[in-house]
Amino acid sequence: PAGASMEALGQTVVEVFVHADPEANTRLVKVGPATAGDVGEISYDVVGFLDDAQLGVRLHLFGAPKTGGGFTLASVEATALCSRGATDAGACL
């Protein structure tokens, strides 16, 4: 996918992670401002998963600048957000 800005590209990509079930109450939280340079970057937390162990996922997107403006998705790093903590009794794996 591509977007006119990193924010627009980010919205397109993270919408894939939003759960269609209204009970999930999945929501997007932008983590800091987008940056642009040789590579564009933006991060979002997608939270509200229907899971007692995983709160959501943090998505760090990298965009390649397009000639004439905008960005094309280059890669995405996904990190699980644990809601149980990292103890032996309730580890989020």
Buried (B, 14 or more C-beta within 10 A) or exposed (E): EEBEBBBBBBBBBBEEBEBEEEEEEBEBEBEEEBEBEEBBBBBBBBBBBEEEBBBBBBBBBBBBBEEEEBBEBBEEEEEBBBBBEEEEEEEBE
